[in-house]
Amino acid sequence: MSADPTALLEALARELWLPGLVCSSGHLQQRLSHLAHWRDRLLAGELPQTQADLGDPPVATALRQVTADLKLPALTQGNPETTLQLLRTALWHADRLIDRHEGEARSTAIARMAEAFRAEWAVERADWEEAQALLQGLGDGHHLRWDAVKGHLRSREWHEARRLAGLMAQRPELAALLRRVGRSRQRPASSKHAAPSANLLQNPNPPVGLRPVETVLPDAPGELRGIRLGERIERLLGSELQQLRHPVLRKWWRARKAEARLLTYDSQAQLVDWRPDPWAVVRQRTAALEAPPLERGPFILCLDTSGSMQGAPESIAKAVMLEAARVAQQERRGCILIAFGGPGEIIERELDFSPAGFQRLMELVGQGFDGGTDVQTPIECALKRVQEQRWASADLLIISDGEFGCTRATLDQLDQARAELGLRVYGLLIGDRETMGLLEVADEIHWVRDWRRDAPPGTSHGSGGTGFSPVHSKSLTALFFPNALSERAARHGRGVPASEP
């Protein structure tokens, strides 16, 4: 071994020169020589070998044991800055041994030194475990580099991301929706999309006997039949409501209400349900067997950032955005976010967990929702993307409260992409009702009915942040104004629903 320590310094970073030279623990040449080994092993995510004792075996053994107990190589793997910080801290604590009291045994001082080193890095390890809990399932250490995450741990965006991760954990149905988006592989058989049986494959058109069963629902929204006596306020004629403001007639109004003799509209709904009947006329099945649906392919998120999304809808939308980034990273799926507001307000980002991608994701979490709604531009951007080879099998997921509309030209372009590329458009409705714009654009709409319970802390969104919903169905237009549905909305299967989830 060379007696000149300057020759050994050439293999070390300049940040280790001073602490390596002045440390009072162990032999100088051995310490400098073994520091390079410790640095290389920690950068590789491994523990240093026992032979590299830094010139002081008891001290090196104690430091190595703390490093193993706290699993610190997970922090230093591929991270030169954290590796240098760990080595400098270890040398600083080792240098404090010379200050021990003359009556204290050196073994006791080494144990005290190890506990001080453990206490200092336990905080770093706790932060790392918190980061892993939030970013679980993102891949190997390259995507979880500590230097890219550490700077965000005290930021408002990080705390907001933690809250959104907890929100998403309570909504597994949204994660299931993300798995269905994309056209990469066949969806496994389930109760909804089960594989056809052997008999059905042999005879794809088995005889089916059905009979219609009509059910009349009195007083349900439907066809107006006339006027009758009653007491339901929501069905009162205008002439009856006028009497409430009259000083004398309002007393008569209350008396007639108690007797259910107010003039009200009379309406009823009629449902037709087709049920199996062996005695009915046999009809042949004409529809071909449905091919197994595809899922787990690339997807494009169109995120509504208009002012109407503030509060609980904004929280749910950002939670879905974070989950989409996680799913895309874990399953090696491409994911593009197109955040849109008013005219000219559009942000297009590819979601990933590279250092630059993580920084962009935190910025998106911290941005507020405010402005108008222009869905034309983001849909046009998405249509340009699906024309590219990489995104040809991508599906489109629109996250919005439904307050938008599209021009005929944009709708025609969507239909063309459906026919030529098999594009599917999903809608995530974070609101109380489907709008004509959402009905015309989406092939399938998933309704988040209890969105109010996810309001940010300290805010109230109509019901104090509870899960109360003032409507029983998202399809209010189809229920009360069935003839108002356009031909495009009706062809996607929209109508009066029998029930809502």
RAWO-V226439 format. One record per residue. N is the residue number from 0. RES is the residue in three letters. NEAR is the number of other ideal C-beta (glycine too) atoms within 8 Angstrom. Layout:
n res near
N RES NEAR
N RES NEAR
This chain:
n res near
0 MET 5
1 SER 6
2 ALA 4
3 ASP 6
4 PRO 9
5 THR 6
6 ALA 7
7 LEU 13
8 LEU 11
9 GLU 6
10 ALA 5
11 LEU 13
12 ALA 8
13 ARG 5
14 GLU 6
15 LEU 14
16 TRP 10
17 LEU 6
18 PRO 12
19 GLY 13
20 LEU 10
21 VAL 7
22 CYS 11
23 SER 7
24 SER 13
25 GLY 13
26 HIS 7
27 LEU 9
28 GLN 12
29 GLN 12
30 ARG 15
31 LEU 14
32 SER 10
33 HIS 14
34 LEU 13
35 ALA 11
36 HIS 11
37 TRP 12
38 ARG 14
39 ASP 8
40 ARG 13
41 LEU 17
42 LEU 12
43 ALA 8
44 GLY 10
45 GLU 7
46 LEU 8
47 PRO 13
48 GLN 7
49 THR 7
50 GLN 4
51 ALA 11
52 ASP 12
53 LEU 15
54 GLY 11
55 ASP 12
56 PRO 6
57 PRO 9
58 VAL 14
59 ALA 14
60 THR 10
61 ALA 13
62 LEU 14
63 ARG 11
64 GLN 9
65 VAL 13
66 THR 13
67 ALA 8
68 ASP 7
69 LEU 10
70 LYS 7
71 LEU 13
72 PRO 13
73 ALA 9
74 LEU 12
75 THR 13
76 GLN 11
77 GLY 7
78 ASN 12
79 PRO 7
80 GLU 7
81 THR 12
82 THR 12
83 LEU 12
84 GLN 8
85 LEU 14
86 LEU 14
87 ARG 11
88 THR 11
89 ALA 10
90 LEU 13
91 TRP 9
92 HIS 13
93 ALA 16
94 ASP 12
95 ARG 10
96 LEU 13
97 ILE 7
98 ASP 4
99 ARG 9
100 HIS 4
101 GLU 4
102 GLY 3
103 GLU 8
104 ALA 5
105 ARG 9
106 SER 7
107 THR 8
108 ALA 11
109 ILE 12
110 ALA 9
111 ARG 8
112 MET 14
113 ALA 13
114 GLU 8
115 ALA 10
116 PHE 14
117 ARG 11
118 ALA 8
119 GLU 10
120 TRP 13
121 ALA 9
122 VAL 8
123 GLU 10
124 ARG 12
125 ALA 8
126 ASP 10
127 TRP 11
128 GLU 8
129 GLU 10
130 ALA 12
131 GLN 9
132 ALA 7
133 LEU 9
134 LEU 11
135 GLN 7
136 GLY 7
137 LEU 10
138 GLY 9
139 ASP 5
140 GLY 9
141 HIS 7
142 HIS 10
143 LEU 13
144 ARG 11
145 TRP 12
146 ASP 10
147 ALA 9
148 VAL 12
149 LYS 9
150 GLY 7
151 HIS 10
152 LEU 10
153 ARG 4
154 SER 10
155 ARG 6
156 GLU 11
157 TRP 11
158 HIS 8
159 GLU 11
160 ALA 12
161 ARG 10
162 ARG 11
163 LEU 13
164 ALA 11
165 GLY 8
166 LEU 12
167 MET 13
168 ALA 7
169 GLN 5
170 ARG 11
171 PRO 6
172 GLU 7
173 LEU 15
174 ALA 11
175 ALA 8
176 LEU 12
177 LEU 13
178 ARG 9
179 ARG 10
180 VAL 12
181 GLY 14
182 ARG 10
183 SER 10
184 ARG 7
185 GLN 7
186 ARG 11
187 PRO 4
188 ALA 7
189 SER 7
190 SER 3
191 LYS 4
192 HIS 8
193 ALA 7
194 ALA 5
195 PRO 6
196 SER 6
197 ALA 5
198 ASN 7
199 LEU 10
200 LEU 8
201 GLN 5
202 ASN 7
203 PRO 8
204 ASN 6
205 PRO 8
206 PRO 6
207 VAL 9
208 GLY 12
209 LEU 10
210 ARG 9
211 PRO 7
212 VAL 8
213 GLU 8
214 THR 8
215 VAL 7
216 LEU 10
217 PRO 5
218 ASP 7
219 ALA 8
220 PRO 6
221 GLY 8
222 GLU 7
223 LEU 6
224 ARG 6
225 GLY 5
226 ILE 7
227 ARG 7
228 LEU 7
229 GLY 8
230 GLU 8
231 ARG 8
232 ILE 5
233 GLU 4
234 ARG 9
235 LEU 11
236 LEU 9
237 GLY 6
238 SER 7
239 GLU 11
240 LEU 8
241 GLN 8
242 GLN 11
243 LEU 7
244 ARG 5
245 HIS 8
246 PRO 4
247 VAL 6
248 LEU 8
249 ARG 11
250 LYS 7
251 TRP 9
252 TRP 12
253 ARG 8
254 ALA 8
255 ARG 9
256 LYS 10
257 ALA 7
258 GLU 6
259 ALA 8
260 ARG 6
261 LEU 12
262 LEU 9
263 THR 14
264 TYR 7
265 ASP 9
266 SER 12
267 GLN 12
268 ALA 11
269 GLN 10
270 LEU 8
271 VAL 8
272 ASP 8
273 TRP 7
274 ARG 7
275 PRO 6
276 ASP 8
277 PRO 5
278 TRP 5
279 ALA 8
280 VAL 4
281 VAL 7
282 ARG 8
283 GLN 7
284 ARG 8
285 THR 4
286 ALA 4
287 ALA 4
288 LEU 6
289 GLU 6
290 ALA 4
291 PRO 9
292 PRO 8
293 LEU 12
294 GLU 13
295 ARG 9
296 GLY 14
297 PRO 15
298 PHE 17
299 ILE 15
300 LEU 14
301 CYS 15
302 LEU 11
303 ASP 16
304 THR 14
305 SER 13
306 GLY 8
307 SER 8
308 MET 14
309 GLN 9
310 GLY 10
311 ALA 14
312 PRO 13
313 GLU 13
314 SER 14
315 ILE 15
316 ALA 16
317 LYS 12
318 ALA 15
319 VAL 14
320 MET 16
321 LEU 14
322 GLU 12
323 ALA 14
324 ALA 13
325 ARG 12
326 VAL 13
327 ALA 15
328 GLN 13
329 GLN 9
330 GLU 7
331 ARG 5
332 ARG 12
333 GLY 10
334 CYS 15
335 ILE 16
336 LEU 14
337 ILE 14
338 ALA 12
339 PHE 15
340 GLY 14
341 GLY 9
342 PRO 6
343 GLY 5
344 GLU 10
345 ILE 11
346 ILE 8
347 GLU 8
348 ARG 9
349 GLU 8
350 LEU 13
351 ASP 9
352 PHE 12
353 SER 7
354 PRO 8
355 ALA 6
356 GLY 11
357 PHE 12
358 GLN 9
359 ARG 9
360 LEU 13
361 MET 13
362 GLU 9
363 LEU 13
364 VAL 13
365 GLY 9
366 GLN 7
367 GLY 5
368 PHE 13
369 ASP 8
370 GLY 10
371 GLY 9
372 THR 13
373 ASP 13
374 VAL 16
375 GLN 9
376 THR 10
377 PRO 13
378 ILE 15
379 GLU 10
380 CYS 11
381 ALA 13
382 LEU 11
383 LYS 8
384 ARG 11
385 VAL 14
386 GLN 7
387 GLU 8
388 GLN 4
389 ARG 6
390 TRP 13
391 ALA 9
392 SER 11
393 ALA 16
394 ASP 14
395 LEU 14
396 LEU 14
397 ILE 14
398 ILE 12
399 SER 17
400 ASP 10
401 GLY 12
402 GLU 10
403 PHE 12
404 GLY 8
405 CYS 12
406 THR 7
407 ARG 6
408 ALA 6
409 THR 11
410 LEU 12
411 ASP 8
412 GLN 11
413 LEU 13
414 ASP 8
415 GLN 8
416 ALA 11
417 ARG 12
418 ALA 6
419 GLU 6
420 LEU 9
421 GLY 7
422 LEU 11
423 ARG 11
424 VAL 13
425 TYR 16
426 GLY 14
427 LEU 15
428 LEU 14
429 ILE 13
430 GLY 11
431 ASP 7
432 ARG 10
433 GLU 13
434 THR 11
435 MET 11
436 GLY 12
437 LEU 15
438 LEU 16
439 GLU 12
440 VAL 13
441 ALA 11
442 ASP 7
443 GLU 8
444 ILE 12
445 HIS 11
446 TRP 8
447 VAL 11
448 ARG 8
449 ASP 8
450 TRP 11
451 ARG 14
452 ARG 9
453 ASP 10
454 ALA 11
455 PRO 9
456 PRO 4
457 GLY 3
458 THR 8
459 SER 7
460 HIS 9
461 GLY 4
462 SER 9
463 GLY 4
464 GLY 11
465 THR 7
466 GLY 6
467 PHE 7
468 SER 9
469 PRO 5
470 VAL 8
471 HIS 4
472 SER 8
473 LYS 13
474 SER 13
475 LEU 11
476 THR 13
477 ALA 12
478 LEU 10
479 PHE 6
480 PHE 8
481 PRO 9
482 ASN 4
483 ALA 6
484 LEU 13
485 SER 8
486 GLU 5
487 ARG 9
488 ALA 11
489 ALA 9
490 ARG 6
491 HIS 10
492 GLY 4
493 ARG 10
494 GLY 9
495 VAL 8
496 PRO 8
497 ALA 4
498 SER 4
499 GLU 9
500 PRO 4
